[in-house]
Amino acid sequence: MMHKKNDIRNHQAPWTLGEINYMESHYGELSAAEIGKHLGRTVAAVKGMARKLGCCAKKTPDWSEADKEFLRSTYGSALDVQNIFLLLPGRSLTSVVLMARKLGLKRPEPFWQDAELSILAKYYPTEGKKVAVRLPARSEESVKIKASKLGLRFHGHGNYRIWTEEERALLAKNHHLPFSLLCKFFPNRSQKSVEFALGKYRQGLKRQR
């Protein structure tokens, strides 16, 4: 990416004591690009001066057992992740989340609101786990688990609606009838859908023999 002229206002100008102090204080915490933008220097100039000054990126300290134990005791609580991160000096928010995953820790799921439950009940039967796009705070897995607890079932939509237990029982009871008559028992199904279900049912009967 090309720098705008204003971004490199100090290009090739002698480094001031203030710039050098800023470099020593922030190199490793900020990227070379961020420092360059602040000082009006190119990234190459910032890195070159860092080498001359002996600056290096600050190494993140290893996780101690005490830090891990603190994370175990707080990550699954109601305490916000941002607050947990602030209570672990020297850690970035990303490193805290990654360590939590490494330790197999999970955040508590927020309570389902009435509005969310209404959306789930209305759309899960036709959309299944994809209803998660209507619920920004929920994952597809979370949606499936909650739907199961509420006794909701995914039936599909359009020509791909899953046959219910009642429909299958009705098909089993009347499968011997002429096809045209059988279709009348399923006014909400296309002939192709009935034909496909009938074929699967008869295959199942053959396997049982």
Order of alpha helices (4+ residues) and beta strands (2+ residues): alpha-alpha-alpha-alpha-alpha-alpha-alpha-alpha-alpha-alpha-alpha
